[in-house]
Amino acid sequence: MRKLILFTCLTSFISLGSTAQIWIEQNSNLPNVSEGIRDIYAVNDSVVWIIGYDGSGSGTNLLDFAVSTDGGNLFVNGTVGSDTTLQFSNICAVSADTAWVAMFNHVASQGGGIWRTIDGGANWVQQGVGLMYDSLSFPDVVHFWNGNEGVTIGDPNNGYFEIYTTVDGGDVWTRVPTGNIPNEISGEAGITDWYEVEGDNVWFWTNKGRLFHSIDKGYNWTVSSVMNLPTTSGLSVRFFDDMNGFAQSYESATGAFISARKSNNGGATWTPVNPTGIVYSSDMIDIPNTGVLVTTGAATGFYGSGFSLDSGLTWTDIDAGTQHTALAAVSYNGMWSGGFSTGVSGGIFKWDAYNLGIHDNNVDLHVYGLYPNPSNGMVTINFKSKAGSTIQVTDAMGRIVYSQQLGAISSAKSLDFSALARGVYSLTVFNSNDVLIQEKLVIQ
């Protein structure tokens, strides 16, 4: 079976000028010239794993990975075995030591499996040999919520989608029975690395524009239709929480946007929307706890990155004209996008938190985040400040009920408003030159 892959629209590396300052170029340490990043998995603000692919156009299959434990300042590379008939589907990790990759046989277009490392990539061992994923299989996804609980999703095999779950890190995988999975339709298949997770919810979508959804980490599934999807089109889906999601279709060959949908019921139904601005197609993520969507593009003539603050209705360019491949984010201080290595430098970008907002020294809270909000009074403000500032909270009558002087801030800051009565307040952050942030604060 011919397999559509998320990166079919990514052609060879294009030499471009320097990227916008809000993306800081780092060295992926992937060893080959024009080696692109197929997938990124960020464990936290410090630990990030990447896997590579040949972006030169020569079609060489690469088995390279790299991992950083210091926020991307230094990546240590290696390979997942030596069998070049295997190609990466995706990578997932839970620490600097433990990660999994799903791989498929790109020569036969079927076969493959799941490999795990527990020593930072020094050794990779295939799991479930002879017991899962046979020569007729096509593994698309592997995901772990923690060191024990995981799911892997493959194309239909023996009449239904091949999905396995584990509760022991993958030492034992159990296939989800056919009665727990809706029937596939003719010609339907999953797509490598096309999936989304929010809490216990996991979704994957297919080449037929259908969305499979589990609310219990992959044990039971329902299905819905996002949109009709021609064979020449791709689909990206992202959820902000267990209910609200955004989906877009695009031309696989060019990356050009086609249409978009929104859901407010976990993907059960979808409503057409008409976004403004450019929606790129290489990857799309939501930054956790912020409601911010980010997209990237690397297809020839359609590359760059952009973000949306209103659930995908309005998109603003970050750096149109720079190639970006995969995305991953755990916070504003831990967000990366893929690029292309020169063989000695470059290849990955890290978000520069200082330069996103409209102020020279600080970032607009609507871009960064106040969460949770509403809250019981314990909240986090996620922004950076190069200069001292003041946080002030006023009640509905305009009375100051909280004030705190701040120095320079280099990361998220926790604040305790639990002494305040329940109600709606106004939170303002300012310095001597400017009002930096103004946001409604709800205490429940």
Residue pairs with C-beta under 8 A, 6 or more apart in sequence:
1 109
1 110
1 138
1 155
1 189
2 109
3 104
3 109
3 138
3 189
3 191
3 192
4 189
4 191
4 207
4 234
4 252
5 191
5 192
6 191
6 192
6 193
6 194
6 234
6 282
6 283
7 36
7 38
7 53
7 282
7 298
7 325
8 234
8 252
8 253
9 234
9 250
9 251
9 252
9 253
9 254
9 255
9 281
9 282
9 298
9 299
9 302
10 36
10 55
10 282
10 298
10 299
10 325
11 55
11 57
11 299
11 300
12 34
12 55
12 56
12 57
13 33
13 34
13 36
13 55
13 56
13 323
13 340
14 300
14 303
14 323
16 321
16 322
16 323
17 321
18 25
19 25
19 319
19 322
19 349
20 318
20 319
20 322
21 352
21 355
22 318
22 319
22 351
22 352
22 355
22 356
23 305
23 318
23 319
23 322
23 324
23 337
23 349
23 350
23 351
23 352
24 349
24 350
24 351
24 352
25 339
25 346
25 348
25 349
26 72
26 73
26 75
26 336
26 346
26 347
26 348
26 349
26 350
27 75
27 341
27 345
27 346
27 347
27 348
28 35
28 37
28 50
28 52
28 66
28 75
28 338
28 339
28 341
28 346
28 347
28 348
29 66
29 74
29 75
29 76
29 77
29 341
29 347
30 37
30 50
30 52
30 64
30 66
30 75
30 77
30 341
30 347
31 64
31 77
31 341
31 343
32 52
32 54
32 56
32 60
32 62
32 64
32 341
32 343
33 56
33 341
33 342
33 343
34 54
34 55
34 56
34 340
34 341
34 342
34 343
35 52
35 53
35 54
35 55
35 56
35 62
35 64
35 340
35 341
35 343
35 347
36 52
36 53
36 54
36 55
36 298
36 325
36 338
36 339
36 340
36 341
36 347
37 50
37 51
37 52
37 53
37 325
37 326
37 338
37 339
37 347
37 348
38 51
38 52
38 53
38 88
38 90
38 193
38 325
38 326
38 338
39 50
39 51
39 88
39 90
39 91
39 193
39 326
40 48
40 49
40 50
40 326
40 327
40 328
40 336
40 337
40 338
40 348
41 48
41 49
41 50
41 90
41 91
41 92
41 93
41 99
41 328
42 48
42 49
42 328
42 329
42 330
42 334
42 335
42 336
43 49
43 93
43 94
43 95
43 96
43 330
44 330
44 334
45 71
45 330
45 331
45 333
45 334
45 411
46 68
46 69
46 70
46 71
46 334
47 67
47 68
47 69
47 93
47 95
47 96
48 67
48 68
48 71
48 72
48 328
48 334
48 336
49 65
49 66
49 67
49 91
49 93
49 99
50 65
50 66
50 67
50 75
50 91
50 326
50 336
50 338
50 348
51 64
51 65
51 80
51 88
51 90
51 91
51 101
52 62
52 64
52 65
52 66
52 341
53 62
53 88
54 60
54 61
54 62
55 340
61 84
61 85
61 86
61 87
61 106
63 79
63 80
63 81
63 82
63 83
63 84
63 86
63 88
64 77
64 78
64 79
65 77
65 78
65 79
65 80
65 91
65 101
65 121
66 75
66 76
66 77
66 78
67 75
67 76
67 93
67 96
67 99
67 120
67 121
68 74
68 75
68 76
69 96
71 334
71 350
72 336
72 348
72 350
75 348
76 120
76 121
78 121
78 122
80 86
80 88
80 101
80 103
80 115
80 121
80 124
81 115
81 124
85 105
85 106
85 107
85 108
86 103
86 104
86 105
86 106
86 112
87 103
87 104
87 105
87 106
88 101
88 102
88 103
88 192
89 101
89 102
89 103
89 104
89 112
89 139
89 140
89 141
89 142
89 192
89 193
90 101
90 102
90 140
90 141
90 142
90 192
90 193
90 195
91 99
91 100
91 101
92 99
92 100
92 101
92 142
92 143
92 144
92 150
93 99
93 100
93 144
94 144
94 146
94 147
95 147
96 120
97 117
97 118
97 119
97 120
98 116
98 117
98 118
98 147
98 169
99 116
99 117
99 121
100 114
100 115
100 116
100 117
100 127
100 142
100 144
100 150
100 170
101 114
101 115
101 124
101 142
102 112
102 113
102 114
102 139
102 140
102 141
102 142
102 152
102 192
103 112
103 113
103 114
103 115
103 139
104 110
104 111
104 112
104 138
104 139
104 140
104 192
105 111
105 112
108 135
109 138
110 135
110 136
110 137
110 138
111 133
111 134
111 135
111 136
111 137
111 138
112 133
112 137
112 138
112 139
113 126
113 127
113 128
113 129
113 132
113 133
113 137
113 139
114 126
114 127
114 128
114 132
114 133
114 139
114 142
114 152
114 170
114 173
115 124
115 125
115 126
115 127
116 124
116 125
116 127
116 169
116 170
117 123
117 124
117 125
127 170
127 171
127 173
128 164
128 170
128 172
128 173
131 173
132 152
132 164
132 173
132 175
133 139
133 154
133 162
134 157
136 157
136 158
137 154
137 155
137 157
137 162
138 154
138 155
138 157
138 189
138 190
139 152
139 153
139 154
139 162
140 153
140 154
140 155
140 190
140 191
140 192
140 193
140 194
140 195
140 204
141 151
141 152
141 153
141 154
141 190
141 192
141 193
141 194
141 195
141 204
142 150
142 151
142 152
143 150
143 151
143 152
143 195
143 197
143 202
144 150
144 169
144 170
145 197
145 200
145 217
147 169
148 166
148 167
148 168
148 169
149 165
149 166
149 167
149 217
150 165
150 166
150 169
150 170
151 163
151 164
151 165
151 166
151 202
151 214
151 217
151 218
152 163
152 164
152 173
153 161
153 162
153 163
153 190
153 195
153 204
153 218
154 161
154 162
154 163
154 190
155 161
155 162
155 189
155 190
156 162
156 184
156 188
156 189
159 178
160 178
160 181
160 183
160 184
161 181
161 184
161 190
161 212
162 175
163 175
163 176
163 181
163 218
163 221
164 173
164 174
164 175
164 176
165 173
165 174
165 176
165 217
165 218
165 219
166 172
166 173
166 174
176 218
176 219
176 220
176 221
180 219
180 220
180 221
181 212
181 221
182 212
182 221
182 222
182 223
184 206
185 208
185 210
187 207
187 208
188 206
188 207
188 208
188 210
189 206
189 207
190 204
190 205
190 206
190 207
191 205
191 206
191 207
191 234
194 204
194 205
194 206
194 235
194 236
194 237
195 202
195 203
195 204
195 205
196 202
196 203
196 204
196 237
196 238
196 239
196 245
197 203
198 239
198 240
198 241
198 242
199 242
200 215
200 216
200 217
201 213
201 214
201 215
201 239
201 242
201 266
202 213
202 214
202 217
202 218
203 211
203 212
203 213
203 214
203 237
203 239
203 267
204 211
204 212
205 211
205 212
205 226
205 235
205 237
206 212
207 229
207 231
208 229
209 225
209 226
209 227
209 228
209 229
209 235
209 249
210 223
210 224
210 225
210 226
211 223
211 224
211 225
211 226
211 237
211 247
211 267
212 221
212 222
212 223
213 221
213 222
213 223
213 224
213 266
213 267
213 268
214 220
214 221
214 222
215 242
215 266
222 268
224 267
224 268
224 269
224 270
225 270
226 235
226 237
226 247
226 261
226 267
226 270
227 235
227 247
227 249
227 259
227 261
227 270
229 235
229 249
232 251
232 252
232 253
233 249
233 250
233 251
233 252
233 258
234 249
234 250
234 251
234 252
234 281
235 247
235 248
235 249
235 250
236 247
236 248
236 250
236 281
236 283
236 284
236 295
237 245
237 246
237 247
237 267
238 245
238 246
238 247
238 284
238 285
238 286
238 293
239 245
239 266
239 267
239 286
240 246
240 286
240 291
240 293
240 311
242 266
243 263
243 264
243 265
243 266
244 262
244 263
244 264
244 311
245 262
245 263
245 266
245 267
246 260
246 261
246 262
246 263
246 284
246 293
246 311
246 312
247 260
247 261
247 262
247 263
247 270
248 257
248 258
248 259
248 260
248 261
248 275
248 279
248 281
248 284
248 312
249 257
249 258
249 259
249 260
250 256
250 257
250 258
250 279
250 281
251 258
253 299
254 299
254 300
254 301
254 302
255 280
255 281
255 282
255 297
255 298
255 299
255 302
255 303
256 281
256 302
257 275
257 278
257 279
257 281
259 272
260 272
260 273
260 274
260 275
260 279
260 312
261 270
261 271
261 272
261 273
262 270
262 271
262 273
262 311
262 312
263 269
263 270
263 271
273 312
273 313
275 308
275 312
275 313
275 314
275 315
276 313
276 314
276 315
277 306
277 308
277 314
277 315
277 316
277 317
278 297
278 304
278 306
278 315
278 317
278 320
279 295
279 306
279 312
279 315
280 295
280 296
280 297
280 302
280 303
280 304
280 305
280 306
280 324
281 295
281 297
281 299
281 302
282 295
282 296
282 297
282 298
282 299
282 303
282 324
282 325
282 326
283 295
283 296
283 324
283 325
283 326
283 327
283 337
283 338
284 293
284 294
284 295
284 296
284 327
285 293
285 294
285 327
285 328
285 329
286 292
286 293
286 294
286 329
287 293
287 294
287 329
287 331
287 332
287 335
287 369
288 329
288 330
288 331
289 331
289 369
289 371
289 372
289 382
290 332
290 368
290 369
290 371
290 382
291 309
291 311
291 369
292 307
292 308
292 309
292 367
292 369
293 307
293 308
293 311
293 312
294 305
294 306
294 307
294 308
294 318
294 327
294 329
294 335
295 305
295 306
295 307
295 308
295 315
295 327
296 304
296 305
296 324
296 325
296 326
296 327
296 337
296 338
297 303
297 304
297 305
297 323
297 324
298 323
298 324
298 325
298 338
303 320
303 321
303 322
303 323
303 324
304 317
304 318
304 319
304 320
304 321
304 322
304 324
305 317
305 318
305 319
305 322
305 324
305 337
306 315
306 316
306 317
306 318
306 320
307 315
307 316
307 318
307 367
308 314
308 315
308 316
309 316
309 366
309 367
322 339
323 339
323 340
324 337
324 338
324 339
324 349
325 337
325 338
325 339
325 340
326 337
326 338
327 335
327 336
327 337
327 338
328 335
328 336
329 335
329 336
329 351
331 382
331 412
332 351
332 353
332 356
332 368
332 369
332 382
332 383
333 351
333 353
333 382
333 384
333 411
333 412
335 350
335 351
336 348
336 349
336 350
336 351
337 348
337 349
337 351
338 347
338 348
338 349
339 346
339 347
339 348
339 349
340 346
340 347
341 347
353 363
353 368
353 383
353 384
354 363
354 384
354 386
356 363
356 364
356 367
356 368
357 363
357 364
357 367
357 368
357 383
358 364
359 434
359 436
361 385
361 386
361 387
361 431
361 436
362 383
362 384
362 385
362 386
362 387
362 389
362 429
362 431
362 434
362 436
362 437
363 383
363 384
363 436
364 436
364 437
365 381
365 383
365 429
365 436
365 437
365 438
365 439
366 439
368 381
368 382
368 383
369 380
369 381
369 382
369 383
370 379
370 380
370 381
370 382
370 427
370 439
370 441
371 379
371 380
371 382
372 379
373 379
373 439
373 440
373 441
373 442
374 442
374 443
374 444
375 417
375 442
375 443
375 444
376 418
376 443
376 444
377 416
377 417
377 418
377 419
377 420
377 443
378 414
378 415
378 416
378 417
378 418
379 414
379 415
379 417
379 441
380 412
380 413
380 414
380 415
381 391
381 412
381 413
381 415
381 429
381 437
382 412
383 409
383 412
383 429
383 437
384 409
384 410
384 411
385 406
385 408
385 409
385 431
385 436
386 408
387 408
387 431
388 405
388 406
388 407
388 408
388 431
389 406
389 409
389 429
389 430
389 431
389 436
390 403
390 404
390 405
390 406
390 429
390 430
390 431
391 402
391 403
391 404
391 406
391 415
391 427
391 428
391 429
392 400
392 402
392 403
392 404
392 427
392 428
392 429
392 430
393 400
393 401
393 402
393 403
393 417
393 420
393 425
393 426
393 427
393 428
393 441
394 400
394 401
394 425
394 426
394 428
395 401
395 423
395 425
396 423
396 424
396 425
401 420
401 425
402 417
402 420
404 415
406 413
406 429
417 425
417 441
417 443
420 443
421 443
422 443
422 444
423 442
423 443
424 440
424 441
424 442
424 443
425 440
425 441
425 442
425 443
426 438
426 439
426 440
426 441
427 437
427 438
427 439
427 440
427 441
428 435
428 437
428 438
428 439
429 435
429 436
429 437
429 438
430 436
430 437
